[in-house]
């Protein structure tokens, strides 16, 4: 079932999310709803706080991004053909590689895209939906999407990575989102 995506301005987006243990939440249903909501919203990542759950869960599917790229464009990214996974209780172990800019957007901050520089590689410890532990290195677009979603479980947003001047210039648009004065083709939850 698709669920509303929490809009910018809602306090849950600024909370550091809680670690979870098996059986603590109806995880299978939540993850199913998150996948359905993400795909219906044309997203490539979604964190639990964005669907009003302050827990350390996020999903990523960069495969669809590569499927939509031209062949030549795909060569720019070392993580082709992309990656799809559920990340529970993720912890960054190491960031490395040259930071590179890329235009990021967010389902909770619709119609705003800004260049954000992030490291090219992340080593991550996490559990999948069965609470099986993994330690893995991610690069390229997949690393970027993971870092973007990881920010969500830390109470951060991509606009926190842009200059104060750019944030000031976006103030009007951000206020409109906070007040629900925006039209999108997916369900949103506003904190009015």
FITILUM-196492 format. One record per residue (C-alpha): residue in one letter; chain; y, x, z. Coordinates in steps of 0.1 Angstrom, whole numbers. Last residue first. Layout:
BEGIN
(site A, A, (Y, X, Z));
...
END
This chain:
BEGIN
(site X, A, (223, 7, 94));
(site X, A, (193, 30, 95));
(site X, A, (180, 23, 59));
(site X, A, (144, 18, 49));
(site X, A, (138, 22, 11));
(site X, A, (115, 5, -14));
(site X, A, (113, 21, -49));
(site X, A, (134, 17, -81));
(site X, A, (166, 29, -65));
(site X, A, (200, 13, -60));
(site X, A, (224, 28, -35));
(site X, A, (249, 14, -10));
(site X, A, (224, 15, 19));
(site X, A, (250, 27, 44));
(site X, A, (233, 61, 48));
(site X, A, (230, 64, 10));
(site X, A, (267, 56, 6));
(site X, A, (276, 82, 32));
(site X, A, (255, 108, 14));
(site X, A, (274, 101, -18));
(site X, A, (307, 104, -1));
(site X, A, (298, 136, 17));
(site X, A, (285, 154, -14));
(site X, A, (316, 175, -18));
(site X, A, (314, 185, 19));
(site X, A, (278, 195, 15));
(site X, A, (288, 217, -15));
(site X, A, (315, 233, 6));
(site X, A, (291, 238, 35));
(site X, A, (268, 257, 12));
(site X, A, (233, 245, 4));
(site X, A, (202, 250, 25));
(site X, A, (208, 221, 48));
(site X, A, (209, 198, 17));
(site X, A, (171, 204, 14));
(site X, A, (166, 185, 47));
(site X, A, (155, 197, 81));
(site X, A, (138, 179, 110));
(site X, A, (109, 205, 112));
(site X, A, (84, 180, 97));
(site X, A, (108, 176, 68));
(site X, A, (113, 213, 63));
(site X, A, (76, 216, 58));
(site X, A, (80, 192, 29));
(site X, A, (106, 214, 12));
(site X, A, (85, 245, 20));
(site X, A, (54, 229, 5));
(site X, A, (74, 219, -26));
(site X, A, (87, 255, -30));
(site X, A, (52, 271, -25));
(site X, A, (38, 247, -52));
(site X, A, (66, 256, -76));
(site X, A, (59, 293, -74));
(site X, A, (34, 307, -48));
(site X, A, (9, 296, -22));
(site X, A, (-11, 317, 2));
(site X, A, (-38, 300, 22));
(site X, A, (-52, 296, 57));
(site X, A, (-73, 266, 62));
(site X, A, (-87, 246, 91));
(site X, A, (-108, 214, 86));
(site X, A, (-91, 184, 103));
(site X, A, (-108, 160, 78));
(site X, A, (-74, 152, 62));
(site X, A, (-68, 190, 57));
(site X, A, (-57, 214, 83));
(site X, A, (-30, 240, 81));
(site X, A, (-21, 277, 82));
(site X, A, (3, 288, 55));
(site X, A, (12, 320, 37));
(site X, A, (43, 313, 16));
(site X, A, (55, 329, -16));
(site X, A, (86, 326, -39));
(site X, A, (111, 326, -11));
(site X, A, (136, 297, -13));
(site X, A, (170, 293, -30));
(site X, A, (182, 257, -34));
(site X, A, (201, 244, -64));
(site X, A, (212, 208, -58));
(site X, A, (199, 173, -68));
(site X, A, (213, 140, -55));
(site X, A, (201, 107, -70));
(site X, A, (181, 97, -40));
(site X, A, (183, 114, -6));
(site X, A, (150, 102, 11));
(site X, A, (131, 107, -22));
(site X, A, (144, 143, -22));
(site X, A, (159, 165, -49));
(site X, A, (157, 202, -57));
(site X, A, (171, 222, -85));
(site X, A, (156, 257, -83));
(site X, A, (170, 290, -71));
(site X, A, (148, 320, -64));
(site X, A, (141, 340, -32));
(site X, A, (122, 372, -40));
(site X, A, (88, 373, -24));
(site X, A, (77, 367, 11));
(site X, A, (74, 341, 38));
(site X, A, (47, 345, 64));
(site X, A, (26, 325, 89));
(site X, A, (42, 291, 83));
(site X, A, (24, 264, 104));
(site X, A, (10, 232, 91));
(site X, A, (-2, 205, 116));
(site X, A, (-18, 185, 88));
(site X, A, (-13, 193, 51));
(site X, A, (-29, 169, 25));
(site X, A, (-36, 185, -9));
(site X, A, (-29, 187, -46));
(site X, A, (-22, 220, -64));
(site X, A, (-6, 231, -96));
(site X, A, (-20, 242, -130));
(site X, A, (-2, 267, -129));
(site X, A, (8, 285, -97));
(site X, A, (23, 316, -114));
(site X, A, (53, 297, -128));
(site X, A, (74, 307, -159));
(site X, A, (43, 303, -182));
(site X, A, (45, 265, -176));
(site X, A, (78, 264, -196));
(site X, A, (60, 277, -227));
(site X, A, (34, 249, -226));
(site X, A, (59, 221, -221));
(site X, A, (59, 206, -187));
(site X, A, (47, 171, -177));
(site X, A, (12, 182, -168));
(site X, A, (27, 210, -147));
(site X, A, (47, 185, -126));
(site X, A, (16, 163, -122));
(site X, A, (-4, 192, -108));
(site X, A, (23, 197, -81));
(site X, A, (8, 172, -57));
(site X, A, (18, 177, -21));
(site X, A, (12, 157, 10));
(site X, A, (27, 160, 45));
(site X, A, (16, 155, 81));
(site X, A, (32, 168, 112));
(site X, A, (40, 135, 130));
(site X, A, (73, 116, 133));
(site X, A, (60, 86, 113));
(site X, A, (88, 66, 95));
(site X, A, (76, 70, 59));
(site X, A, (99, 100, 53));
(site X, A, (88, 114, 87));
(site X, A, (52, 115, 73));
(site X, A, (62, 140, 45));
(site X, A, (61, 133, 8));
(site X, A, (56, 156, -22));
(site X, A, (56, 154, -60));
(site X, A, (76, 121, -61));
(site X, A, (77, 95, -89));
(site X, A, (83, 67, -64));
(site X, A, (51, 49, -71));
(site X, A, (33, 82, -69));
(site X, A, (47, 90, -35));
(site X, A, (41, 55, -21));
(site X, A, (5, 55, -32));
(site X, A, (-1, 89, -18));
(site X, A, (16, 80, 15));
(site X, A, (-2, 48, 19));
(site X, A, (-36, 66, 15));
(site X, A, (-24, 92, 40));
(site X, A, (-14, 65, 65));
(site X, A, (-47, 46, 61));
(site X, A, (-68, 77, 66));
(site X, A, (-46, 88, 95));
(site X, A, (-48, 58, 118));
(site X, A, (-32, 78, 145));
(site X, A, (-44, 99, 174));
(site X, A, (-81, 98, 163));
(site X, A, (-81, 135, 154));
(site X, A, (-52, 154, 169));
(site X, A, (-15, 154, 159));
(site X, A, (14, 178, 162));
(site X, A, (47, 161, 167));
(site X, A, (76, 161, 143));
(site X, A, (109, 179, 149));
(site X, A, (134, 150, 146));
(site X, A, (162, 150, 120));
(site X, A, (145, 127, 95));
(site X, A, (137, 103, 123));
(site X, A, (175, 98, 129));
(site X, A, (179, 77, 97));
(site X, A, (210, 89, 79));
(site X, A, (192, 98, 47));
(site X, A, (168, 70, 38));
(site X, A, (133, 64, 51));
(site X, A, (109, 56, 23));
(site X, A, (95, 21, 24));
(site X, A, (57, 16, 22));
(site X, A, (35, 13, -8));
(site X, A, (0, 0, 0));
END
